[in-house]
Amino acid sequence: MSAALRHVDAAAIARDLSRAVRVPSITGSERAMAAEIVALAAQLGLDGELVEFDLEALRAAPGYPGEEAPRSELVASIVTLRGAAPEAPRLALNGHIDVVHPGTESWQRDPWSGEIGGGLVHGRGSLDMKGGLIAALHAMGALRAAGEQLPGDVVLQAVASEEDGGLGTFAALQRDARFAAALIPEPTELRIVCAHGGALTFTGTVRGRTAHAALRREGVSAIDRYMPIHAALHEHERAVNARPRHPLLVDHPLPYPLLVGRLQAGRWSSQVPEQLTFEGRLGVPVGQPLEDARADLERVVAAAADDQGPPVEIAWSGGQFAPGQTALDDPWVTLVQHAAAAELGTPPPLIGVGYGADMRLFGARGIPCVLFGPRGLELAHAADEHVAIADLEAVARVIVRCALAFARR
């Protein structure tokens, strides 16, 4: 057993995760959490730096992935375990510090409590994904404490804005992309994600002509014009998911959902509505370019619209998640699977998922990347979010094994 594995301390991981959960960091307001990561890194003897990015330059950069939350700044924490050889292959660990709002449902505990009990750490972001982030930080701390001298750097990117498009990872890779492999400890049920779908947000505008309700035939209801469009979107979802799929998504019941999540129409119950807006999320199949997915949806909407008003307008805004994949036979995938098998006792399966992730931003730069993290995905974004401390210990130990094996290859 490597000495570094003996330095992975489950109680310390739980303690530091509790500390992290107690720092609210809803998307758009992450500075305090970024500073906390730098402080935690220093306690582990690691080199941490709070980085401020040029937000306007990023918004103008090719490949800008979009964003949804209001934001006046973009910061990250970059933590580095220095290797012996500056030109040796470098390993990236990546995780997001932003979390979603606790919502309006009642929680059994304060969502910002970070309470520890029963082998769990509770609170918003404990699972998604401050837990995996703290596990990665402690894996690096364990390597340092054991005196492991790796040839190349191990770098942890603790980024903002993952929840609304991935601008944080995009910025971190604009700054430094010299990595030979990457691992993101998102919650994955202790399985290895090698492929994920994409997601695009859109807004449609349907226009009609207003009139008094008593003379409704003199007007054109935007709601009536929208109804066949809604049916066509359902059919488009069915058709997209009926196409041949990535082999890791063959058994997924609905890998590429299409949801209209918001409608707004009408001003008064006695007035024909002259405008309707619909906002939704389009799932994008693995391997499909975003421009093709956009064009397909626009064609479906145009074909379903009648000629009782102007063409329906579609705007693409918010987070623009491209799909991503890493080849199943990539040596990095094999290395991570072997490392996880050594820790868990059996090789974890390679899987695909329907949600978007920052993994695709590494793939776009030719960097093989996988997701591997704790169990409990159903708790992500949900009330009473929590994570098992034992899972975080296992994730930290797998990352230690990955770093050591990566250094030897």
C-alpha positions as CSV (number, residue, x, y, z in Angstrom):
1,M,0.0,0.0,0.0
2,S,1.3,3.5,-0.9
3,A,2.0,5.7,2.1
4,A,-0.2,8.3,0.5
5,L,-3.3,6.1,1.0
6,R,-2.6,6.0,4.7
7,H,-2.7,9.8,4.8
8,V,-6.3,9.9,3.4
9,D,-8.3,10.9,6.5
10,A,-12.1,10.5,6.3
11,A,-12.7,12.6,9.4
12,A,-10.7,15.5,8.0
13,I,-12.5,15.3,4.6
14,A,-15.8,15.5,6.5
15,R,-14.6,18.4,8.6
16,D,-13.4,20.4,5.6
17,L,-16.5,19.6,3.6
18,S,-18.7,20.8,6.5
19,R,-16.7,24.0,6.5
20,A,-17.2,24.4,2.7
21,V,-20.9,23.8,2.9
22,R,-21.2,26.6,5.5
23,V,-20.0,29.0,2.8
24,P,-23.0,29.7,0.5
25,S,-21.9,29.9,-3.1
26,I,-24.9,30.1,-5.3
27,T,-24.0,30.5,-9.0
28,G,-22.9,34.0,-9.6
29,S,-21.6,34.6,-6.0
30,E,-18.6,32.3,-5.5
31,R,-15.7,34.5,-4.3
32,A,-16.0,33.5,-0.6
33,M,-15.9,29.8,-1.5
34,A,-12.9,30.3,-3.8
35,A,-11.1,32.0,-1.0
36,E,-12.1,29.1,1.4
37,I,-10.5,26.6,-1.0
38,V,-7.3,28.5,-1.0
39,A,-7.3,28.5,2.8
40,L,-8.0,24.8,3.0
41,A,-5.2,24.1,0.5
42,A,-2.8,26.0,2.6
43,Q,-3.6,23.9,5.7
44,L,-2.7,20.8,3.6
45,G,0.6,22.4,2.6
46,L,-0.5,22.9,-1.0
47,D,0.0,25.9,-3.3
48,G,-3.4,27.6,-3.8
49,E,-4.1,30.7,-5.7
50,L,-7.3,32.8,-6.2
51,V,-7.6,33.7,-9.8
52,E,-9.7,36.5,-11.3
53,F,-10.6,36.2,-14.9
54,D,-11.5,38.9,-17.5
55,L,-15.2,38.3,-17.8
56,E,-15.8,40.5,-20.8
57,A,-12.9,38.9,-22.7
58,L,-14.3,35.5,-22.0
59,R,-17.7,36.5,-23.3
60,A,-16.2,37.5,-26.5
61,A,-13.9,34.5,-26.9
62,P,-14.6,31.7,-29.5
63,G,-16.3,28.8,-27.9
64,Y,-17.9,30.9,-25.1
65,P,-20.3,28.4,-23.4
66,G,-22.9,30.9,-22.3
67,E,-24.2,31.6,-18.8
68,E,-27.6,32.2,-17.1
69,A,-27.0,33.6,-13.6
70,P,-26.3,37.3,-13.1
71,R,-22.6,37.8,-12.7
72,S,-20.2,40.7,-12.2
73,E,-17.0,38.7,-11.8
74,L,-15.6,35.2,-12.4
75,V,-13.1,33.7,-9.9
76,A,-11.5,30.3,-9.4
77,S,-9.1,28.6,-7.0
78,I,-6.2,26.9,-8.6
79,V,-4.3,24.4,-6.3
80,T,-1.1,22.9,-7.5
81,L,1.0,19.9,-6.3
82,R,4.3,20.6,-8.0
83,G,6.0,17.9,-9.9
84,A,9.7,17.4,-10.3
85,A,9.9,18.0,-14.0
86,P,8.2,21.1,-15.5
87,E,7.7,19.4,-18.9
88,A,6.4,16.1,-17.6
89,P,2.8,15.2,-18.3
90,R,0.4,17.0,-16.0
91,L,-2.9,15.8,-14.5
92,A,-5.9,18.0,-14.0
93,L,-8.5,17.5,-11.3
94,N,-11.6,19.7,-11.7
95,G,-14.7,20.6,-9.7
96,H,-17.2,23.3,-9.3
97,I,-17.7,25.5,-6.3
98,D,-21.0,27.0,-7.4
99,V,-24.3,25.4,-6.1
100,V,-27.9,25.8,-6.9
101,H,-30.4,27.7,-4.7
102,P,-31.8,25.6,-1.8
103,G,-35.3,26.2,-3.2
104,T,-38.5,26.7,-1.3
105,E,-39.1,23.2,-0.1
106,S,-38.7,22.5,3.6
107,W,-35.3,21.0,4.7
108,Q,-34.9,18.8,7.7
109,R,-31.7,20.8,8.5
110,D,-30.5,24.2,7.5
111,P,-29.2,23.8,4.0
112,W,-26.0,25.7,5.0
113,S,-25.5,23.8,8.2
114,G,-22.8,21.4,7.0
115,E,-24.0,19.1,9.8
116,I,-22.0,15.8,10.2
117,G,-23.8,12.8,11.5
118,G,-24.6,9.2,10.8
119,G,-21.7,8.9,8.3
120,L,-23.0,11.8,6.3
121,V,-22.4,15.4,5.6
122,H,-25.5,17.4,5.0
123,G,-26.3,20.6,3.1
124,R,-26.5,22.3,-0.2
125,G,-23.5,21.4,-2.4
126,S,-22.4,18.5,-0.1
127,L,-22.9,16.1,-3.0
128,D,-22.9,18.4,-6.0
129,M,-20.1,18.9,-5.8
130,K,-18.2,20.3,-2.9
131,G,-17.8,16.8,-1.6
132,G,-15.9,15.5,-4.6
133,L,-13.9,18.7,-4.7
134,I,-12.8,18.4,-1.1
135,A,-12.0,14.7,-1.7
136,A,-9.7,15.7,-4.6
137,L,-8.1,18.4,-2.4
138,H,-7.3,15.8,0.3
139,A,-6.0,13.3,-2.2
140,M,-3.4,15.9,-3.2
141,G,-2.7,16.7,0.4
142,A,-2.2,12.9,1.1
143,L,0.3,12.7,-1.8
144,R,2.2,15.7,-0.4
145,A,2.1,14.4,3.2
146,A,3.5,11.1,2.1
147,G,6.4,12.8,0.3
148,E,5.4,11.4,-3.1
149,Q,7.6,13.1,-5.7
150,L,5.6,13.0,-8.9
151,P,7.2,13.9,-12.2
152,G,4.4,16.2,-13.4
153,D,2.1,18.7,-11.7
154,V,-1.3,17.7,-10.3
155,V,-3.6,20.7,-10.6
156,L,-7.0,21.1,-9.0
157,Q,-9.2,23.7,-10.8
158,A,-12.0,24.8,-8.3
159,V,-14.2,26.7,-10.7
160,A,-17.4,28.8,-10.7
161,S,-20.3,28.8,-13.2
162,E,-20.5,25.1,-13.9
163,E,-24.2,25.0,-13.2
164,D,-25.1,27.5,-15.8
165,G,-22.8,26.6,-18.7
166,G,-19.2,25.9,-17.7
167,L,-17.7,29.3,-18.0
168,G,-15.4,28.7,-15.1
169,T,-13.7,25.6,-16.6
170,F,-13.7,27.3,-20.0
171,A,-11.8,30.2,-18.4
172,A,-9.4,27.9,-16.5
173,L,-8.5,26.1,-19.7
174,Q,-8.0,29.3,-21.6
175,R,-5.5,30.2,-18.9
176,D,-3.8,26.7,-18.8
177,A,-4.7,23.7,-20.8
178,R,-1.3,21.8,-20.8
179,F,-2.8,18.6,-19.3
180,A,-2.4,15.0,-20.5
181,A,-5.6,13.8,-18.7
182,A,-8.4,15.0,-16.4
183,L,-10.8,13.7,-13.7
184,I,-13.9,15.4,-12.4
185,P,-15.3,13.9,-9.2
186,E,-18.9,14.7,-9.9
187,P,-21.4,12.4,-8.3
188,T,-21.6,9.3,-10.5
189,E,-22.6,6.4,-8.2
190,L,-18.9,5.4,-8.1
191,R,-19.1,4.6,-11.8
192,I,-16.9,6.1,-14.6
193,V,-18.7,8.4,-17.0
194,C,-17.1,8.4,-20.4
195,A,-19.9,10.1,-22.4
196,H,-22.5,12.7,-21.7
197,G,-25.2,14.4,-23.7
198,G,-25.5,18.1,-24.3
199,A,-28.1,20.6,-23.4
200,L,-29.2,23.9,-25.0
201,T,-31.6,26.5,-23.6
202,F,-33.9,28.3,-26.0
203,T,-36.7,30.8,-26.0
204,G,-39.5,30.9,-28.6
205,T,-41.8,33.8,-29.4
206,V,-45.2,33.2,-31.0
207,R,-47.1,36.2,-32.2
208,G,-50.8,36.6,-32.9
209,R,-53.2,39.5,-33.0
210,T,-55.2,40.8,-30.0
211,A,-58.9,41.4,-29.9
212,H,-61.8,41.6,-27.3
213,A,-62.9,38.2,-26.1
214,A,-66.4,38.8,-27.4
215,L,-64.9,39.2,-30.9
216,R,-62.2,36.6,-30.5
217,R,-62.5,35.5,-34.2
218,E,-61.2,39.0,-35.1
219,G,-58.0,38.2,-33.3
220,V,-55.4,35.4,-33.6
221,S,-54.6,33.7,-30.3
222,A,-50.8,33.1,-29.8
223,I,-51.8,30.3,-27.4
224,D,-53.7,28.5,-30.2
225,R,-50.8,29.0,-32.6
226,Y,-48.4,27.5,-30.0
227,M,-50.4,24.3,-29.3
228,P,-49.3,22.4,-32.4
229,I,-45.8,23.5,-31.8
230,H,-45.8,22.0,-28.4
231,A,-47.0,18.7,-29.8
232,A,-44.3,18.8,-32.5
233,L,-41.6,19.3,-29.8
234,H,-42.8,16.2,-28.1
235,E,-42.6,14.3,-31.4
236,H,-39.1,15.7,-31.9
237,E,-38.0,14.4,-28.5
238,R,-39.3,11.0,-29.5
239,A,-37.5,11.0,-32.9
240,V,-34.2,12.2,-31.5
241,N,-34.2,9.4,-28.8
242,A,-35.2,6.8,-31.4
243,R,-32.0,7.4,-33.3
244,P,-29.0,5.0,-32.9
245,R,-27.2,6.0,-29.6
246,H,-23.8,6.0,-28.1
247,P,-23.2,2.4,-26.8
248,L,-23.1,3.6,-23.2
249,L,-26.5,5.2,-23.6
250,V,-28.3,2.4,-25.3
251,D,-30.3,1.3,-22.2
252,H,-31.0,4.8,-20.9
253,P,-34.8,5.4,-20.9
254,L,-34.5,9.0,-22.0
255,P,-31.0,10.3,-22.6
256,Y,-31.9,13.4,-24.5
257,P,-35.0,15.0,-23.0
258,L,-36.7,18.1,-24.5
259,L,-38.6,20.1,-22.0
260,V,-40.6,23.3,-22.2
261,G,-40.3,24.5,-18.7
262,R,-41.9,28.0,-18.8
263,L,-44.7,29.6,-20.7
264,Q,-45.9,33.2,-20.6
265,A,-48.9,34.5,-22.5
266,G,-51.9,36.8,-22.2
267,R,-52.6,40.1,-20.4
268,W,-56.3,39.7,-19.4
269,S,-58.9,37.0,-19.3
270,S,-61.1,38.9,-21.8
271,Q,-58.4,39.7,-24.3
272,V,-57.1,37.4,-27.1
273,P,-53.4,36.9,-26.3
274,E,-51.2,38.4,-29.0
275,Q,-47.9,36.9,-27.8
276,L,-46.6,33.8,-26.1
277,T,-43.1,33.0,-25.1
278,F,-41.9,29.5,-24.3
279,E,-38.6,28.6,-22.7
280,G,-37.0,25.1,-22.7
281,R,-34.1,22.8,-22.7
282,L,-33.0,20.7,-25.7
283,G,-31.0,17.5,-25.1
284,V,-28.2,17.0,-27.6
285,P,-27.0,13.5,-28.6
286,V,-23.4,12.5,-28.1
287,G,-21.6,13.3,-31.3
288,Q,-24.1,15.9,-32.7
289,P,-22.7,19.4,-33.3
290,L,-24.6,22.1,-31.5
291,E,-25.4,23.9,-34.7
292,D,-27.1,20.9,-36.1
293,A,-29.2,20.4,-33.0
294,R,-30.3,24.0,-33.1
295,A,-31.2,23.8,-36.8
296,D,-33.2,20.6,-36.3
297,L,-35.3,22.2,-33.6
298,E,-35.8,25.4,-35.6
299,R,-37.1,23.3,-38.6
300,V,-39.5,21.4,-36.4
301,V,-41.0,24.6,-35.0
302,A,-41.2,26.3,-38.4
303,A,-43.0,23.2,-39.9
304,A,-45.5,23.1,-37.0
305,A,-46.4,26.8,-37.1
306,D,-49.4,27.9,-39.0
307,D,-49.6,31.0,-41.3
308,Q,-51.9,33.0,-39.1
309,G,-49.0,35.2,-38.0
310,P,-45.3,35.9,-38.4
311,P,-42.8,33.1,-38.3
312,V,-42.0,31.9,-34.8
313,E,-38.7,33.3,-33.5
314,I,-36.2,31.0,-31.7
315,A,-33.4,32.5,-29.6
316,W,-30.6,30.5,-28.1
317,S,-29.3,31.8,-24.8
318,G,-28.1,30.7,-21.4
319,G,-25.8,27.7,-20.9
320,Q,-24.8,26.0,-24.1
321,F,-23.6,22.5,-23.1
322,A,-22.1,20.5,-26.0
323,P,-22.1,16.7,-25.6
324,G,-18.8,15.1,-24.7
325,Q,-17.1,11.7,-24.8
326,T,-13.8,10.0,-24.2
327,A,-12.9,6.9,-26.1
328,L,-13.6,3.8,-24.1
329,D,-10.2,2.3,-25.1
330,D,-8.3,5.5,-24.1
331,P,-5.4,4.6,-21.8
332,W,-6.7,7.1,-19.2
333,V,-10.0,5.4,-19.0
334,T,-8.3,2.1,-18.4
335,L,-6.0,3.6,-15.8
336,V,-9.0,5.1,-13.8
337,Q,-10.9,1.9,-14.0
338,H,-8.0,-0.2,-12.7
339,A,-7.4,2.3,-9.9
340,A,-11.0,2.2,-8.9
341,A,-11.1,-1.6,-9.1
342,A,-8.1,-1.7,-6.7
343,E,-9.9,0.4,-4.2
344,L,-13.5,-0.9,-4.6
345,G,-12.7,-4.5,-5.2
346,T,-14.4,-4.7,-8.6
347,P,-14.0,-2.7,-11.8
348,P,-16.7,0.0,-11.9
349,P,-18.8,0.1,-15.1
350,L,-18.2,2.6,-17.8
351,I,-21.4,4.6,-18.3
352,G,-23.0,7.4,-20.2
353,V,-25.3,10.1,-18.9
354,G,-27.9,12.4,-20.3
355,Y,-26.9,15.6,-18.5
356,G,-24.2,18.1,-19.5
357,A,-20.9,18.4,-17.8
358,D,-17.6,20.3,-18.0
359,M,-16.0,17.1,-19.2
360,R,-16.7,18.2,-22.8
361,L,-14.5,21.3,-22.4
362,F,-11.5,19.1,-21.8
363,G,-12.4,16.8,-24.7
364,A,-12.7,19.9,-27.0
365,R,-9.0,20.5,-26.3
366,G,-8.0,16.9,-26.9
367,I,-7.6,16.1,-23.2
368,P,-9.1,12.7,-22.2
369,C,-11.4,13.3,-19.2
370,V,-13.8,11.1,-17.1
371,L,-16.2,11.7,-14.3
372,F,-15.9,9.6,-11.1
373,G,-17.5,10.5,-7.8
374,P,-19.8,9.5,-4.9
375,R,-23.2,8.0,-4.9
376,G,-26.6,9.8,-4.4
377,L,-27.1,11.6,-7.7
378,E,-30.8,11.8,-7.0
379,L,-30.0,14.2,-4.2
380,A,-28.2,16.7,-6.4
381,H,-30.3,19.9,-6.6
382,A,-32.8,18.4,-4.2
383,A,-33.9,19.2,-0.7
384,D,-32.0,17.5,2.1
385,E,-28.9,17.0,0.0
386,H,-26.2,14.9,1.7
387,V,-23.2,12.7,0.9
388,A,-21.7,9.6,2.4
389,I,-18.3,10.3,4.1
390,A,-17.2,6.7,3.2
391,D,-17.8,7.5,-0.5
392,L,-15.7,10.6,-0.3
393,E,-12.9,8.7,1.3
394,A,-13.1,6.1,-1.5
395,V,-13.0,8.9,-4.1
396,A,-10.0,10.5,-2.5
397,R,-8.2,7.1,-2.4
398,V,-9.0,6.4,-6.1
399,I,-7.6,9.8,-7.0
400,V,-4.4,9.0,-5.1
401,R,-4.1,5.7,-7.0
402,C,-4.8,7.5,-10.3
403,A,-2.1,10.1,-9.7
404,L,0.5,7.5,-8.8
405,A,-0.4,5.3,-11.8
406,F,-0.4,8.3,-14.0
407,A,3.1,9.2,-12.8
408,R,4.4,5.7,-13.6
409,R,3.0,5.4,-17.1
